[in-house]
Amino acid sequence: MDIESRLPSSLRTEGTSLRPLFYVFAAIPTLLGAAHHVDHVVRGNHVGWPLTGAVNPFTYSLAIYPLVAISLYLTATDRAGARYWAWFFAFSAGMLAYFHVSPWAVEPPQDVIGPYSDPAVGYLAFAVLLALMASVVAASAYATVLWSRHES
């Protein structure tokens, strides 16, 4: 009996180019993204609506959670596959890089590290951000491999 047959039907991927391991690649960036959003709140900078009256990139970035949920639903109902996820994660990686480490960064590394009185905590918060970025790149690469195997 393979692992696929032990999964609930909503998580099975037969008939698609995805594999059960794919869900790990989707869960890790989602959890790291939530940790990064909590970090925004804890350090108190670059926070927007719904916690303040300002609408800013933080506000728009919260859209990732319903987008992930909708995307998982589309995947479970065989309407989205590896190609979709490869592009979804690649776009997410680009947005994270643009807003955090590019020359045009809205929230550069010093804005993540600096607000903490203990530099170790600031560097830990930045490490979470780097892990988030690495996880979406890895997820995009994994989905691209699955896509290429399915298309060939």
C-alpha angles and dihedrals in degrees: 000000000000126000092251093064091052094057123095109264091251090063099043116113104193110136092029133081091245128100130206090256086064090075089061088054088053096044098051097058090043092055093043089048090053089049090051092050090050087050089056089056095045095050091040101221131113089017120145143165130003088036096039133019093254123097109214141142090293089061093050092044090061087070088078092081098058088040091055091046092050091045092052089050091050089049093048089051092048094249097114128039143168095306091055092049093045089058094039093055094040090054090047091051090050093050093048091049093047095050097040115026109015124102086256095049115155090198107028122188094268089060089057097042102032104063093064118089089212109061091206090063090048092051090047089054089050090048089055089052092049090048089051091052092047092048094054090047090050091047091050091049092048092049089047090054091049090047093050092049092049095047096048 
